[in-house]
Amino acid sequence: MRLLMMFAVLGGRCRGAGPSQRPSGSKDLARFEGVRDNAILGYGLVVGLPGTGDSQRNLPTLQSVSNMLQEFGLNVPPVGVSSRNVAAVLVTASLPGVLRIGDKLDVNVSSIGDARSLAGGTLLAHAAPRR
């Protein structure tokens, strides 16, 4: 309802403008409500760590590596994975309500296991499974 009323006000102001009066742009007259940031949450793996990744005690990391290898046609059980160069992570970001091509996002990557450091690693890009 507010949005409809706002457009009615904008339309009235713009219609009354004669040739000598240039109407202001909508950005000068109103502000949209309801445009807000969206929290993004993901799960991933950071690989290529120099021995600072999760230990063998971190079962979610072992299972994640095993699942990833299975997507490539390799059947490696979680107990067959060595994980000191891999860390399971949560990826969070705040996605602005309005984005343009080329905008940059701040992304936070946090270890959820017992990794000592994520420095020097690469976050694997992976699409969420289809359900």
JOVENWO-V731426 format. One record per backbone hydrogen bond with DSSP energy under -1.0 kcal/mol. NH is the residue of the N-H (numbers start at 1). CO is the residue of the C=O. E is the energy in kcal/mol with one decimal. If there is no record, write none. Layout:
nh:NH co:CO e:E
nh:NH co:CO e:E
//
This chain:
nh:5 co:1 e:-2.3
nh:6 co:2 e:-2.4
nh:7 co:3 e:-2.1
nh:8 co:4 e:-1.8
nh:9 co:5 e:-2.1
nh:10 co:6 e:-2.5
nh:11 co:7 e:-2.8
nh:12 co:8 e:-2.1
nh:13 co:9 e:-2.0
nh:14 co:10 e:-2.4
nh:15 co:11 e:-2.3
nh:16 co:12 e:-1.3
nh:17 co:14 e:-1.0
nh:28 co:25 e:-1.7
nh:30 co:26 e:-2.2
nh:38 co:95 e:-2.8
nh:40 co:93 e:-3.0
nh:42 co:91 e:-2.4
nh:44 co:89 e:-2.5
nh:46 co:87 e:-2.6
nh:47 co:122 e:-2.6
nh:49 co:85 e:-2.2
nh:51 co:49 e:-2.0
nh:53 co:84 e:-3.2
nh:54 co:86 e:-2.6
nh:58 co:55 e:-1.6
nh:59 co:57 e:-1.4
nh:62 co:58 e:-1.7
nh:63 co:59 e:-2.8
nh:64 co:60 e:-2.3
nh:65 co:61 e:-2.4
nh:66 co:62 e:-2.2
nh:67 co:63 e:-2.7
nh:68 co:64 e:-2.4
nh:69 co:65 e:-2.5
nh:70 co:66 e:-1.8
nh:71 co:67 e:-1.3
nh:73 co:70 e:-1.7
nh:74 co:69 e:-2.4
nh:76 co:74 e:-1.1
nh:80 co:77 e:-2.3
nh:81 co:78 e:-1.5
nh:86 co:83 e:-2.2
nh:87 co:46 e:-2.2
nh:89 co:44 e:-2.6
nh:90 co:110 e:-2.6
nh:91 co:42 e:-2.7
nh:92 co:108 e:-2.6
nh:93 co:40 e:-1.7
nh:95 co:38 e:-3.4
nh:103 co:100 e:-2.3
nh:108 co:92 e:-3.1
nh:110 co:90 e:-2.7
nh:112 co:88 e:-2.4
nh:116 co:52 e:-2.0
nh:117 co:52 e:-1.4
nh:121 co:118 e:-1.9
nh:122 co:47 e:-2.7
nh:124 co:45 e:-2.8
//
